[in-house]
Amino acid sequence: MRIMGLDYGAKTVGIAISDELLLTAQPVETVTRTRETKLRQTLSRIEELMEEYQVEKVVLGFPKKLNNEEGERCRKTREFAQMLEKRSGLKVIFQDERFTTAEADAVLSEGGVAKRHRKEYIDKMAASLILQSYLDSIAD
């Protein structure tokens, strides 16, 4: 069994996949779209990866505000989750994603990735951090 982690944004979705033992998360790719509402190809690519990696569960970053309130991004994330559940038949689990983009940026910086190149890696790295946080929580 593998779990997919997603970092859903206005124009990108970062994707990560767990190992079969559910111990580690690896960044896979970032799907980019031209407009926020253009989701058909994004969902199709996610479904292809679900099949390729034999994913049985999806963890989706949930972008609450620092004060723990839900804003517009949370509403859009819930809508995306509903579409994904309907198309894939898999349960989507929400995972707090506060600070993951900043943490991903720090990891890439420490790894020596130049600032101008981080944009191409940051979303899939954030997805990996979201998924790793979930994997750690179920390992206890």
N, C-alpha and C positions, 0 to 999 in steps of 0.2 A: 504494500500500500504506500502511496505517496500523497502528499498534501501540496497544493499550490498556494502560494502567497501572492497577493496582488496589492499594488499601490496605485489606486485610481486617482487620476488627476484630470484637470480640465482638457488637456490635449494629449496626455500620455497615460499609459498603464504599464507600470513596472511589474515584471513577472519573475517569481522565484519558485523553485521546486525543492521539496525535501528529499533526503535520501530514503531508501526503503525501510531503514530502521527507525525513521522519524527522530534522528538525532541532530542533523544539520540541515541548513537551508543554503541553497546555491542560487545566485542570480542567474537568470536565463536570458531574458531580453526585455527590451522596452518597445511597446507598440505605440506608434505615433499616429495621430489623425489630424486632419486640417481644421476641423471644427469640433467643439465639445459635443454636439448632438449627433455627429457621424459615428455611430457605434457598431453598425452592422459588420464591417470588416474587422474591427477590434474584437468583437465577440466571436467571430468566426476563427480568428487566429488563436484566441484563448482556448476554444474548443479543440482545435487541432493539437495544441500542446497538451491538453487534458488527455486526449486519446494517446498521443505519443508516449507520455510518461505514465499512463494508467492511473490518473489522479482519481481519488475517491472522496476528497474533501477540499474545500476552498476556504482560505482565510483572507479576509479583505480588511485592509487598514481602514479604521474609522476615525475621521478627522475632527474629534471634539476640540472645542476651544480650550485654552489653558484653564479657564474657570469651570471646566467640565460641562459647559452648556453645548447644545447642538445648534449649529448654524446651517446656512444654505448648503455648504459642502456636504454636511451629513445627510441632508435630504437627497441630494443628488447621488450620494454614495448608496443610500438605501434603494433608490430607483434602479441603479446599476445592478445591485445585488439581486433585486427581483427579476430583472431581465436575465441575468446569468443563471439563476436558479431555474427559471422557466425553460431556458434553452438547453441547459446541461442536465437538469434533473438532479444536480448535486446540491447539498446543503451548503450555504455560505455562512461562515462564522465571522463576526466582527471582532477585530483586535485593535485596541487603542494604538494609534500611530503618532501621537504627539512626540515631537522631537526626532522622528526617524529620518527626516530629510537632512536635518542639521547633523545628526549622528553619521549618516551616510557620507555627507560631505567631509566630515572629520576623518572617517576611515579612509576615504579616497585620498585625502590630503596626506595623511600619515603613510599611505602606500606609495606616495610619490607621483600620483596622477596630477598633471598640470591643471591649473584652474580652468583653462580654456577647453580642456577635454573632459572635465567632470560631468558636464551636462549630459553627455551620451551614456554615462554609467549610473548617475545618481538615482534614477527611478527604479531600476532593477536592484540596485543595492538597498534602497529603502524597502522594497518588497521583501528582500532577503532578511532584513532586520525585523520586519513585521512578522514574517513566518518564524524566524528563530525565536522571537519572544513567545509566540504561541507554543512552539515545540517545547521550550523550556518550561512553560506553565503546565503542560500535560505530563511532563516527565516526573514531576514531584509526587 
